[in-house]
Amino acid sequence: MYYSCELDFLKNTLSKCSMQYIITDLSGDGFLSPHVYFNNLIAHREDYDRIAEAIRSVAAPNTVYRYTDRFLCSYMFFLLPEYDEEKILFLGPYLGVELSHSQVMEIGEELGIPGNRLSSLEQFYSSVPFFPGSSPIFAIINTFCEKLWGGEGSYTTVDINREFYGLISPILPHNADADESDILEQKRIIERRYTWENEMMQAVSQGLVHKAELLLSSMSDLTFERRNNDPVRNLKNYCIVMNTLLRKAAEQGEVHPIHLDRISSDFARKIEALTSSKSGRELMLEMFRSYCYLVRQSSMKNYCTPVQEAISYIDANPAGNLTLHNIARIQNVNASYLSSLFSRETGKTLTEYVNRRRIKLAVHLLSTTKLQVQTVAQHCGIPDVNYFSKLFKRYTGQSPKEFRAMQVKSMD
């Protein structure tokens, strides 16, 4: 084949980027492996059959096809020329959009996946690589297609459904025009930035909100390196850096990784949604405050080991069996002893802590998802929806439906 070297390069690149692919012919019922499609985690034969039928029905030369299934997983495929039999290169699955935990739960509810399989669904999504429209992988695939068919105008791209993921924007060259007179000033700017970042991390690790806010007010005096000509992209890049630094600072404040992973992921999504420099500065202030409050509220450095492990278990598994006796059994300690320690060190009984943790999760789910109340109750470990509603009203003063109605009204 005239493109054998390019094909080998593409396959190596796809492998290094964790993009699954298969080269197969269109004959036979099993020309696509279900393993490629679902990683043996979610076995929905109808989805496998649907994409197989889509490939058979539309595959034509000089055409790249894209398809997004009901799990929001995306695929690409196209015919390869000069084979004895009709063969395709099939890429995927991959995600073109990042999914939050609440979105995964909503997908599970919409598709009728039982709650006890939700962890399998999350594992599946965690195994699927994320490639936004700006990913260089698509530029490489397009370059290969140009080689395959003789130039950028020699082939077309077709979306089988209405989902569309754009190609990458041009990469802007690095500014290499700085002369020697700028080097010392750049050095001073970098030193100021690192000093500022270290002070910020120290403030966050101690939960000092007022100091973090004071440091942010001085940010206008700092000049950060402009890596491209888009000020919003520059700010996004720095917010990504700060999100990482603040997460490490909160970790130094002995916040459990469960909390850190959740807040860090939430801010990562908010960062990519930024549209202006003003909203970027507001988000950075929210990040500083949130990490500081997290240190103040969730730091476990003053708790003994059994209490730390109990809190970590509760926070990691709010829908689980969180009775005092079960948590004590898991730690192999006496239930009365654990109860006494927990009350003395936290000021709450273990049951009170569990209830508050579950209602906090319920508030979050009712505010950020469209899950039905009974589904929210199940995710909070309270299968009896009537008891869930009574408990929710005891802590919030409103029923779940009243609370959600107020949330909707406040957004109008």
N, C-alpha and C positions, 0 to 999 in steps of 0.2 A: 504493500500500500504506500502511496506517496505521502501519507501523513502519519506513518507509524511512529516516528520520533516524537511528533507533537502529541499523539495519543498517549504514548508512554509518559510524557511530561505531565499531561493533564491528569492521568490516573494517579501518579505520584503526588501531585498537588492536592487532588481531592482526598487522598488517604491522609495526608498530613493535616488537612483541615477538618478531618472527621466527617466529611461528606460521603455518605454511602452511595455506591454506584454499582450497576451491573450492566454487562453487555450480553444481550440475549437475543434470540430470534423470536419471531412472532408466531411460530407454529407451535401447536400443542396447548393443552389447557394450563400447564404449569410453567408458562414462560417467565412469570415473575414469582419469586420466592416470597411467601408470606413473612418469612424471617426478615427480609429486606424491608417489608412494608411496616411491620408492627413490632419487630424485635421480640416477638413471642410474649409481649406484655399485655396487649389488648387484642383479643381474638375476635374481630368482627369480619366475618367472611364476606359480608355484603360490600364492605368498603374495598376489600381486595378485588372482588369481582368487578366493581364499578370502575376502578382505575384501569383494570385490564381491558375492559370493554371500550373505555375511552381511547386507549392507545390503539387498539385494533381498528376502531372506526374512523380515526382521523389521521393516522400517521401517513405523511406524504414527504417526498424528498424536499430538501432545501427549506425545511421548516423546523423551528424550535417551538415546542409546545410547553406550556406551563399549566399546572393544575393545582388547585387547593381543595382539600377534602373537608368534611364536616368537623374534623378535629383541628382545623386550621393548619394542618401540615401541608407543605408545598412540595411539588415535584417538577422536574424538567425531563424531557426526553426528546430525542430526534434520531432519525434514521442515519446509519453510517453507510457510506457508499463503498463499492468495490469489495463486498463480501459475496461469497458464493450463495449464501442465503440472506434473506432480508433480516438485518440485525438492527437493534436500537441500542443507544446508550441511555440508560435510565438513571436519573439522579434523585436522591431523596430517601427518606423525608428530611425536610429542614423547616425551621420556623422563620417566617419573614417578619413576625412581630413577637415581642416578648410578652409572655403571659404571666399575670400575677396569680397568686394562690387563689384569690377570690374568683378570677376568671376561669381557672381550672375547675373549681367547684361548680360554677354556673354551667360550664360545658358538660360536666358529668351529669348534672341535673337534667339538662336539656336532652341529652342522649340516653337518659334512663339508666345510667351506670349506677349500680348499687353503692351505697356509702362505704361498704366494706371493701370495695374495689378502687376507692378513690386514691389510696396510696399507690396502687399499681398504675393508675393513670398519671399520677405525678411522677412516678419513676420513669414512665414512658417519655413524658415531656422532658425530664432531666437528661434523657439519653439522646434527644434530638438536638442537633446543633442549631444555633441561632445565626442567621445570615441576613442582616437588613439589606435594603436595596442598595446601600452604599458599599457593601462588602466587595473587596477586590476579587473575590472568587468569581463573581459574575463577569467582570472584565476579562478574566482569564478564559472563561467558557466562551465568551463572545469572540475573543481573539482566535480561539481554536476553530470556531465555526467559520470565521472569515477564511482561515487557511483551508478548511474543509471544502468550501464552496466557491472560493475565489473572490473575496472582497466583501466589504460591509454592505453593499447593495445586492448581494447575490442570494440572500435568504431573508425570510420573514419570521417574526415571532408572533405566536398566537396564544391567547389566554383561553383555555377551554371553558372556564367560568369567569365570573366578573372580578375576581381578585386580581390585582396587578401589583407587581413589585418592580419599581423602576431600576434602571441601570445606574452605575455609580457616577457621581459628578467628577469633573476633571480634577486631578491632583495638582494643587498649586505649588510652584517651585519654592524652595526655601530662599529667603532673602540673603544673598551672599554679597551685598554691596557695602556692608559695614566696614569702615576703615579702622586703623589702629587707634585713632582718637576715641572711638566708641568703646573700646575693650574695657577700660577701667571703669567707665560708667556702668556698663553691663555687669561687671563684677560686683560693684556696689549694690546694684539693684537686686542681684541674685542673693547677696549676703543679707540684705534687708528682708527679702522675702523669707529666707530660711529662718532668720531670727523671729520674724512675725509668726511663722508657722509653728515653731517650737514653743513660743509663748501661748499660742492658741491651744496646742495639744495639751500643755500643762494645765491650762484653765479648764478644759473639758474633762481631763482625767480626774480633776478634783470637783467637778460639777459646779464650777463658779460661773453662773450665767452672766452676772453683771460684768465680770472681767472679759468674757467672750464678746459681749455686746460692745464694750469699750474698744477692744481690739478691732472689731469689725468696722467701727466708725473711723479708724485710721487707715482703712484699706484704700481709700481714695488717694492716699499719698504714695502708694506703691504702684510700680509699673511692671506689669507682667509681660513676658515675652509673647509677641504676636506671631503665632506660627502660620497664620494665613490671613487673608483679607476680610474674613467674616467675623465681626466682633462677637456675635452670639455664639458661634462655634468656639471661639477662644474662651469665652466665659464658661461654656459647657465643659470644655476640656479641664479648666481649672476646678470647676465644681466636682468633676469626677475625681481629681486628685485630692481635693479636700474631703470628699466623702470617704476615701480610703484612709486618710490621715486621722480623721475624726473617729472612724471606727477603731483604729489602733489605739487612739487616746482613750476611748471608752473602755477598751479591753484592759488597758493599764489601770483603769479605775475599777477593775474586777467585775465588770458586767458580763453576764454569761453569754457565750456565743449565740445561743438561740435568739436572744433579743437583738444582738448586733446584726445577725444575718437578716432578720426581718426588717429592721429600720434601714439598713444599708441598701437592701433590694428596693424598698419603697422609694428611697431618694434617687436611686439609679434611674428608675422609670420617670420620676419627676424632672430630672436633669435633661433627659432626652426630649421631653415635651416643652422645654423652654422656647420662647419665641422672641424675647427681648432682653436687653441688658438690665432693664429695671426689674423684670420678673426674676432674673438671675440673682440679683443682689438680695431680693426678698427671700428667695429660696435658700440662699446661703445663710441668711440670718435664721431662718427656720431650722436649718441643719444644725447650726451651732447651739441653738436653744434646745432642740430635741435631744441631741447627744448629751448635753449637760444635765437635762432633767432625767434622762435615762440613767446616768451615773448616780444621781441623787436617789432615784426611786428603786433601781434594780441592783445596785451594788450589793454583793453578798460578803464583803470582806470582814464584816463584824459578826457573821453568823458561824456557828460551829458546823463541822462537816455534815452531820445528819440533817440539819436544817437546810443547808445549801443543796444537798442532793434531793431533798423532798421538794424544794421550790423548783429546781431544774426539771424534775420529773413532771410536776404539775404543769409548768409552763410549756413543756415540750409535748404534752399529751392531754390537753384539756378535755377531750372527749373520752378519755380512758376511765378505768376503774380507779377512782381517786379517793377511796375510803381510807381512813386512818390505818386500819388494820392491813390493807393491801400494800400501802406505801411502806409501812413498818416491815412487813414481810419481805418486800423487795430488798430492803436495806439490811435485813436480818437483825433488827433491833426490836426492843420491847415497845409495844404500841403506847402504853402509858408513859414511858420514858420519852418517846418522840413527841407525844402530845404536850408534855410539860415543857420540853425544850422549845418547841415551836411557839407556844404561847408566850413564853418568857422573852424570847429573842425578837419576835416579830410584833408582839402586842395583839395578835389575832389568833383565834383557834385555827387549826388546819382546815376544818370545814368552812369557816368564814373565808379563809384565803381562797379555797377552791371555788366557792360561790362567786366571789368578787372577780376572780380570774375568768370564770365562764361568762359572767355577765359583761365583762369588758370585751371579750371576744364577740359576744352577741351584738353589742353596740356597734362594733366595727363591721360585722357582716351585714347588719341591717342598714348601715350607713353607706356601704360601698358596693353592695351586690343587690341583685334582684331575686335572691333565693327566697323561697316561701318560708313562712315562719316555722313550720314544722321541720323543714330541712335545716334551718339555722339551729333549732333546738337540738337536732341530732348531732350536728357538728360541735355543739357545746357540751355533748355528753349527757343531755337530758331528754330522753326519748318521749317522756310524757309532756305533751305540748301544753296541757292545762297547768301542770306544775311549773313548767318553764315560764309561762306567762305570769303566774303569781310571783315567782322569784324575781323576774325581770321588773315587775311593777314595784316590788318591795325595795329594790335598790335604785331604781331610776324615777319612780313616781308616775310612770306611764306604762301602759301595756305595749307589747311589741308593735302592734298595728298603729297605735297612737304615736309612738316614737317615730316610726317610718313615715307616717303622714306629715309629721312636723318637719322631718328632714326634707321631704319633697317640697313642702310649702316654702321652706327657707331658701330653696334654690330657685324658686320662681321669680 
